[in-house]
């Protein structure tokens, strides 16, 4: 759904909703969203991942510039 959406505001709301669920299974998709070209979308993904700030892998990923998403 997110990949097909073209409006930035709608994409931000989708990412925000994914984050509000606070499901650890969503970490991978949020990590992938960090690579989006729109900084507002990336910001929403960062905010969503901060829910998992006590997860060392998430913390390391947020601090790195790595394009790889391996949070499991």
C-alpha positions as CSV (number, residue, x, y, z in Angstrom):
1,X,0.0,0.0,0.0
2,X,2.7,2.5,0.9
3,X,4.7,1.8,-2.3
4,X,1.7,2.6,-4.4
5,X,0.9,5.9,-2.7
6,X,2.1,9.1,-4.3
7,X,0.9,11.8,-1.9
8,X,3.4,12.6,0.8
9,X,0.8,13.4,3.5
10,X,-1.0,10.1,3.0
11,X,2.3,8.2,3.1
12,X,3.2,10.0,6.3
13,X,-0.1,9.0,7.9
14,X,0.4,5.4,6.8
15,X,3.8,5.3,8.4
16,X,2.5,7.0,11.5
17,X,-0.3,4.4,11.8
18,X,2.2,1.6,11.4
19,X,4.2,3.1,14.3
20,X,1.2,3.5,16.5
21,X,0.5,-0.2,16.4
22,X,3.9,-0.6,18.2
23,X,4.2,-4.2,16.9
24,X,7.8,-5.4,16.9
25,X,7.0,-7.2,13.6
26,X,6.8,-3.8,12.0
27,X,10.4,-2.9,12.7
28,X,11.5,-4.3,9.3
29,X,9.1,-2.2,7.3
30,X,9.9,0.9,9.3
31,X,13.6,0.2,8.7
32,X,12.9,0.0,5.0
33,X,11.0,3.2,5.0
34,X,14.1,5.0,6.4
35,X,15.4,4.8,2.8
36,X,12.5,6.8,1.4
37,X,13.5,9.9,-0.6
38,X,11.1,12.1,1.3
39,X,12.6,13.4,4.6
40,X,9.1,13.8,6.1
41,X,8.4,10.1,5.6
42,X,11.8,9.2,7.0
43,X,11.1,11.4,10.0
44,X,7.8,9.5,10.7
45,X,9.7,6.1,10.4
46,X,12.3,7.4,12.9
47,X,9.6,8.4,15.3
48,X,7.9,5.1,15.0
49,X,11.1,3.2,15.6
50,X,11.9,5.2,18.7
51,X,9.2,3.2,20.4
52,X,11.7,0.4,20.3
53,X,14.6,2.5,21.6
54,X,15.5,-0.1,24.1
55,X,16.1,-2.6,21.3
56,X,19.8,-2.5,20.7
57,X,19.6,-3.4,17.1
58,X,17.1,-0.6,16.4
59,X,19.3,1.8,18.2
60,X,22.4,0.8,16.2
61,X,20.5,1.0,13.0
62,X,19.2,4.5,13.7
63,X,22.7,5.6,14.5
64,X,24.3,4.1,11.4
65,X,24.1,5.1,7.8
66,X,23.7,1.5,6.8
67,X,21.1,0.8,4.1
68,X,20.7,-2.8,5.3
69,X,17.7,-3.8,7.4
70,X,18.5,-6.7,9.6
71,X,16.7,-6.2,12.9
72,X,15.7,-9.8,13.7
